Amino acid sequence: MAKYKDIDISFTRNSFTGDLNILEDNVSIKQSIKNILLTFLGEKSFRPKFGLGLQKSLFETNQIIISSIANDIIQTLNSYEPRIKVSSVVPTFNSGNLDLEIKYEYYYGGTVLNDTTKITTNVETT
């Protein structure tokens, strides 16, 4: 039985039941991480400090992004995703994209599990 469940934000329907698809466990956590990082500050009603808005990095230089983004991501995720504890963030640039490798741990059934998620955001760099 799944411990963590969220609705799939693509709002696709189950072909047999017609219900919205459900994401479970680590897939649910990965969706949440992506949502938090792509949500702009002030975008969520009544929670003006929620999110990070990776898109704000659109016009920053590589050096500025690399020096600050990892700490910003760790603080944001540890504050707004209580199911996980981020251990490291590795930002890299690849053909105009900001690639993030986020390593974290979470508890599941009394066991600590380690997982990694990768997020790619298209940014213009100078």
Secondary structure, 3 states (H helix, E strand, C coil): CCCCEEECCCCCECCCCCCECEEEHHHHHHHHHHHHHHCCCCCCCCCCCCCCCHHHHHHCCHHHHHHHHHHHHHHHHHHHCCCEEEEEEEEEEECCEEEEEEEEEEEECCEEEEEEEEEEEECCCC
